[in-house]
Amino acid sequence: MRIDKFLNAVNITKRRAIAEDMLQNKVVYINDKIVKKAKEVKVGDIIKIQYLEYVNRFEVLQIPTTKSTPKSKQDEYIKKL
C-alpha cells in the first residue's frame, strides 16, 4: 500500500490530501529516509513524521486491506514508538 493511502487508512491523518501535503513538504520518513507519496509501506517499516514541535514514530504491524479502518482497530496496524 502506498504511504499516502496508508497514513489515511490507519487514521494517522484525517484526509489523504493532508497526507499528500505532508509528503510534499518532506516531513514523512520511512526508515529514516524522506519518501514520496508513491512509496510502498511494508510490515516492519518505521514511519517518522516530523512536526514543528515534536516527532511521532510508528511501527507498521500489518497492512490494511480496506480503504479505511475504525480508530478502535488502529493498534492492530501500527504501534506508536
C-alpha positions in Angstrom: 0.0 0.0 0.0 1.3 3.5 -0.8 2.3 5.7 2.1 -0.3 8.4 1.4 -3.1 5.8 1.4 -1.6 4.1 4.5 -1.5 7.2 6.6 -5.2 7.9 5.9 -6.3 4.3 6.2 -4.9 3.8 9.7 -6.1 7.2 10.9 -2.7 8.9 11.3 -4.1 11.7 9.1 -7.8 12.6 8.7 -7.7 13.0 5.0 -5.5 11.8 2.2 -5.0 15.3 1.0 -3.3 16.1 4.3 -1.0 13.1 3.9 -0.1 14.2 0.4 0.7 17.7 1.7 2.9 16.3 4.4 4.8 14.2 1.9 5.2 17.1 -0.5 6.7 19.2 2.4 9.1 16.3 3.2 8.2 15.7 6.8 7.4 12.0 6.4 10.2 9.4 6.6 10.3 5.6 6.3 13.3 4.0 8.0 14.9 7.5 8.3 14.6 8.3 4.6 12.4 11.1 3.2 9.7 9.5 1.0 7.3 10.5 -1.8 3.7 9.5 -1.9 4.2 6.5 -4.2 6.5 4.7 -1.7 5.2 1.3 -0.7 4.8 0.6 3.0 5.9 -2.9 4.3 5.4 -4.6 7.6 8.2 -3.7 10.0 8.8 -0.2 8.5 9.3 2.7 10.9 7.3 5.8 9.9 8.5 9.1 11.3 6.5 12.3 11.0 8.5 15.5 11.8 6.1 18.2 13.1 7.4 21.6 14.1 7.3 21.0 17.9 7.7 17.2 18.1 8.2 13.9 16.2 5.9 10.9 16.0 7.2 7.4 15.2 5.1 4.4 14.2 6.0 0.8 13.5 3.9 -0.9 10.8 2.4 -4.1 12.2 0.2 -5.0 9.2 -1.2 -3.5 6.1 -4.9 -2.8 6.0 -6.9 -4.5 3.2 -9.7 -1.9 3.3 -9.7 1.8 2.4 -10.3 2.9 6.0 -10.2 1.2 9.4 -12.1 2.2 12.6 -10.0 4.2 15.0 -10.6 1.5 17.7 -8.6 -1.0 15.5 -5.7 1.3 14.9 -3.5 -0.7 17.3 -3.7 -3.7 15.0 -2.0 -1.9 12.2 0.5 0.5 13.9 2.4 0.7 17.2 3.4 4.2 18.4 7.1 4.3 19.4 
